[in-house]
Amino acid sequence: MRASLIQIGVDQDEPVEARRARAASLVREQAAADLVVLPELWTVGAFAFDSFTAAAEPVRGPGARTAEAMSEAAREARVWLHAGSVVERATGESGEAVYYNTALVFSPDGELAATYRKIHRFGFDRGEATLMSAGAEPVAVPLPDTTLGLATCYDLRFPELFRALTDAGAQTLVVSAGWPERRAAHWSLLVRARAVENQAYVLACGTAGAHAGVPQAGRSVIVDPWGETLAEAEDAEEQVVAADLDPAYVAKVRADFPVLRDRVLR
Ligand SMILES: NC(=O)CCC(=O)C(=O)O
């Protein structure tokens, strides 16, 4: 199973519409892959908080511009597409607008197969943490050859989410991110930790460029269930990081070195 991570450049000078078209064409170029992954909030920029509400869009129906473009790209390339995340505009219980950082997964037919609303919002008492509502449900997505477990950026710091995804059957953990350069060492360490402790593939896709003046780490990486790096971006330039995954290898590592079986606390 071939996975391609598109570490797309997010530059505030590029209009969102142009980046959307560019992302769709980058996805189409990955038609040889089975699974393609884009990063977090690549339309607006993960740190462009001031633009979040203006850039918000529904994930279905009229005005779902990113979902429409990504559905078409997935269908044309015939790939499973984790299209990164968008600022989702939804309606609250009293009819008010509420916002989520929502990841979208499309099937090769272009169907919206799953959405995941980011559970852990970044920013402490500012930015995303105050502008967005939190998701509540971990999401695992069965594909023909593997089951994906979905996580978004800051989620990477919360191992209990990844364990819940593993318990839900995930064998390939996808982290879609807009991780900053200044904490690149945490990114590299935590991605490998999540792979080793869950004995799962981790596909961690970041962005290139800078969002609202925050330089990005890039360093998108694919790590196998034994913690070996299969492919990695060495910098924060726009590029594609790709590797072949062997879905059977997850079961082999879990059987040969049965750490998950030895859990005591649940
Ligand atoms: N967009 C994010 O979730 C950023 C997370 C981050 O910067 C960190 O965890 O460090």
The ligand as an ORCA input file, in Angstrom:
! r2SCAN-3c Opt
* xyz 0 1
  N      -1.897     23.567     15.264
  C      -1.481     22.957     16.346
  O      -2.194     22.124     16.891
  C      -0.123     23.333     16.851
  C       0.392     22.409     17.916
  C       1.707     22.857     18.460
  O       2.256     23.865     18.050
  C       2.342     22.053     19.514
  O       1.744     21.099     20.006
  O       3.479     22.379     19.887
*
